[in-house]
Amino acid sequence: MRAAGFAIALSVIAMLANPAHALVRVGQESMSFVTETKNLNKMQLCHLYQQSSAFGLGIWMTSKTYTLSNGCDSSTYLEVTSDKLAAAKLAGWIPQDIPDKPQFTVLQTIKGHLGLILAILAGIVLLQRLTASKSKEKMSQSVFRKDTPIEERIGWVICQAVNDGGN
């Protein structure tokens, strides 16, 4: 229950912190800065990706391509094909160590999938609690059946008292 309460509280905080992300968004294009370029009119090499989110928490991200943009603004950009990227590397406009295909950093990956991660964790905790309470309920029902010997019933009650700390 605490994990579910934590997930709900986190969702509410995210919603209040940024109302623009309060709704479910699917396939929203975004860009992240990769590197500055040389001799390309102060354009920046950016990573264009699509992301889906719910309540401001990322659920899924997919990488699309590299772009050239002024300030990594997703409204105006030039798509950079693999041929253009290789030519820009050869010309020295873009550093050689840039990967041929755009990649997410570890932090971007975690942030982009945080909602999905929290939902899975909340599901695991909820399932664990449901199965634990049902197994405890079955155990108590089997011990207190009429045909169970009194010694077993007394032993079970003593074990439960010890486990609960006498409460």
C-alpha positions in Angstrom: 0.0 0.0 0.0 2.8 2.4 0.8 4.3 1.9 -2.7 1.0 2.5 -4.4 0.5 5.6 -2.2 4.0 6.8 -3.2 3.3 6.3 -6.9 0.0 8.2 -6.6 1.7 11.1 -4.6 4.5 11.2 -7.2 1.9 11.4 -10.0 0.1 14.3 -8.3 3.3 16.2 -7.6 4.3 15.8 -11.3 0.8 17.0 -12.4 1.0 20.0 -10.1 4.6 20.9 -11.0 3.9 21.0 -14.7 0.2 21.2 -15.7 1.1 21.0 -19.4 2.2 17.3 -18.9 -0.9 16.4 -16.8 -2.6 14.5 -19.6 -1.5 11.4 -21.4 0.7 12.2 -24.4 1.5 9.7 -27.1 4.2 10.2 -29.7 5.3 13.7 -28.7 8.5 14.8 -30.5 11.3 16.2 -28.4 15.0 16.9 -28.9 18.1 16.7 -26.8 21.4 18.5 -27.3 24.2 16.3 -28.6 27.1 18.7 -29.6 27.9 22.1 -31.1 28.9 22.2 -34.8 31.7 24.1 -36.5 31.1 26.2 -39.6 27.3 25.4 -39.7 25.9 28.9 -38.8 25.9 28.1 -35.1 23.6 25.1 -35.6 23.6 22.3 -33.0 23.5 18.6 -33.6 20.4 17.3 -31.7 18.8 13.9 -31.1 15.2 13.8 -32.2 13.0 11.3 -30.4 9.4 10.5 -29.7 8.1 9.9 -26.2 4.8 8.9 -24.6 4.0 10.1 -21.1 1.2 10.0 -18.5 0.9 12.5 -15.7 4.3 13.9 -16.7 6.1 10.6 -16.2 7.7 9.0 -19.2 6.3 5.7 -20.3 8.2 5.0 -23.6 10.8 6.6 -25.8 11.9 5.8 -29.3 14.9 7.3 -31.1 14.3 8.8 -34.5 17.3 10.6 -36.0 19.9 13.3 -35.6 18.9 16.8 -36.6 20.5 20.2 -37.0 18.6 22.9 -35.2 19.1 26.3 -33.6 18.7 25.6 -29.9 17.3 22.0 -30.4 13.8 23.4 -31.0 11.6 20.6 -32.3 9.5 22.9 -34.3 12.2 23.8 -36.9 15.1 21.5 -37.8 16.9 19.8 -40.6 17.1 16.0 -40.6 20.6 14.6 -40.7 20.8 11.3 -42.7 23.7 8.9 -42.2 25.4 10.1 -45.4 25.2 13.7 -44.3 26.5 12.8 -40.8 29.5 10.9 -42.3 30.3 13.9 -44.6 30.0 16.3 -41.7 32.4 14.2 -39.6 34.9 14.0 -42.5 34.7 17.8 -43.0 35.4 18.3 -39.2 32.1 20.0 -38.6 31.0 17.4 -36.1 33.3 15.4 -33.7 34.4 12.0 -34.9 33.3 10.3 -31.6 29.6 10.9 -32.3 27.9 7.5 -32.8 26.4 6.9 -36.3 23.0 6.3 -34.7 21.6 8.4 -31.9 21.6 6.9 -28.5 20.0 7.8 -25.2 22.1 8.4 -22.1 21.3 6.2 -19.0 19.6 9.2 -17.3 17.4 9.8 -20.4 16.5 6.2 -20.5 15.5 6.1 -16.8 13.6 9.4 -17.1 11.8 8.3 -20.3 10.6 5.1 -18.8 10.0 6.2 -15.2 6.2 5.9 -15.4 6.5 2.4 -16.7 9.1 1.4 -14.1 6.9 2.7 -11.3 3.8 1.0 -12.7 5.6 -2.4 -12.8 7.0 -1.9 -9.3 3.6 -1.0 -7.9 2.1 -4.0 -9.7 4.7 -6.3 -8.2 4.1 -4.9 -4.7 0.4 -5.2 -5.0 0.6 -8.8 -6.3 3.0 -9.7 -3.5 0.6 -8.3 -0.9 -2.4 -10.0 -2.3 -0.8 -13.4 -2.5 0.7 -13.0 1.0 -2.7 -12.1 2.6 -4.4 -15.0 0.7 -1.9 -17.5 1.9 -2.1 -16.3 5.5 -5.9 -16.5 5.2 -5.8 -20.0 3.9 -3.4 -21.0 6.6 -5.6 -19.7 9.4 -8.7 -21.3 7.8 -7.0 -24.7 7.5 -5.8 -24.6 11.1 -9.2 -23.7 12.6 -11.2 -26.4 10.8 -13.2 -28.6 13.1 -11.2 -31.7 12.3 -7.8 -30.1 13.1 -6.4 -31.4 16.4 -6.4 -29.0 19.3 -2.6 -29.2 19.6 -2.1 -27.9 16.1 -4.5 -25.0 16.8 -2.8 -24.0 20.0 0.7 -24.3 18.3 -0.5 -22.1 15.4 -1.9 -19.4 17.8 1.4 -19.4 19.8 3.5 -19.0 16.6 1.3 -16.1 15.5 1.6 -14.4 18.8 5.4 -14.7 18.7 5.5 -13.5 15.1 3.3 -10.5 15.9 5.3 -9.6 19.0 2.5 -10.4 21.4 0.2 -7.8 19.9 
